[in-house]
Amino acid sequence: MGQRAALYCRVSTADQSCARQERDLAAFAARAGYEVVGTFRETGSGARADRAERRKVMALAQRREIDAVLVTELSRWGRSTLDLLHTLQELEARRVSVIAMSGLAFDLSTPHGRMLATVVAGIAEFERELIRERVRSGMAAAKARGKKLGRQPGQRPKSDRLAPRVLALVALGRSYRLVGREVGLSKNTVAAIVGRARRNAVAKS
């Protein structure tokens, strides 16, 4: 029996179709002798992180139910060079390859695959440095315009957003510790929210 493969197709917008990718990948798998375990279709831009169908493919790899992921192009699979490298490393730990119809096969158990991964890692580091440079440049430009960066003194965006829920739970008799666990805040932060609410109530009375 041939190796087991998952076919992964992705288009960017809802008015596009995965039909061509699916057809080409099925023919490619048949020629190469792969046993197709499943076909996964995704609609979303390359930058989006919430790829439910890709997560299903990764789950198959974690359960060792596939040996390869077939894609028409690597850009269909990776959100960025860094994302591509991370997922390749995760798949390699499960002995799963990513194979593109263009002829690129990322099997990190082979010298060729490791060489490609080294190149990808270098590109990923270059991308990270470009992003850091753009961030630093943007911050410098914002400061030059007099814009204040970061959280300013007195600003408590998360605490203020959760304050109504915190006060409602405290009113039900819950302890500060239990309230903090439920809403994702520390006990001290819960106490501070209650303290501010009480001081405001006194000031208004």
Secondary structure by P-SEA (a helix, b strand, c coil): ccbbbbbbbbbccccccaaaaaaaaaaaaaaacccccbbbbbbccccccccaaaaaaaaaaaaccccbbbbcccccccccaaaaaaaaaaaaaacbbbbbccccccccccaaaaaaaaaaaaaaaaaaaaaaaaaaaaaaaaaaacccccccccccaaaaaaaaaaaaaaaacccaaaaaaaacccaaaaaaaaaaaaaaaaaac
